[in-house]
């Protein structure tokens, strides 16, 4: 059984920050982050820690309206960060957030966009995977090896598929409708997991909305790669070539889908 309860995901935020702070020890945080154009590693870390503080405020105060988030969007003041300063700051913020989330419980009602649901369980999952992905950004930028727990990676792909397929996303990004109506499907297959984990995803573009399911099915195009690389491809943190992935079928369908659905 996957460890993806509210409390487990809250704890995962702390685990991921521990792995991240180990990676940045002694590192040059002025290195640019290719997957976050305009940011260096130090700025990325301040963004991530700021997001943790923002969600902590939402859940701790049971906010009923959106708090200001400019403090972790404008990162111009953080161009020359010191890992000995930003590391402990990240650790403390993650611990506070996890404690706040667990104290609130998954059903605590807090501000969110209506289509995302207004309870704290959304934030435990979202912040866990936000941290997973920004750890990847920093780790890859610094040229270090990125390793991710299988269960966490599985839920990270599931969450990406879920959020990207919400009908409301077509209202926010109407250009995504161009993907529909052509009879296309995409199959993603993790090549390094046990069969019982069903680490395969079918993206279905044949209906009126984006849809997905865990399944092994024939598709217009299939992408095969180790699970963590598959996650990084979907999030556009690695190219197919960088991940040494295998693409079978109509690659143009995959390229177009990837361009149209990117977020995060």
Secondary structure, DSSP 8 states (H G I E B T S, - for coil): ----SHHHHHHHHHHHHHHHHHHHTT--TTSB-TTSTT-BHHHHHHHHHHHHHHHHHHHHTT-SS----GGGT--GGGTT--HHHHHHHHHHHHHHHHHHHHHH-TT-B----GGG-SBHHHHHHHHHHHHHHHHHHHHHHTT------HHHHHHHHHHHHHHHT-TTHHHH-GGGGGGTTS--EEEEEESSS-GGG--EEEEE-SSSS-EEEE-----SEEEEE-HHHHHHHHTTSS-TTTTT-EEEE-HHHHHHHHHHH---
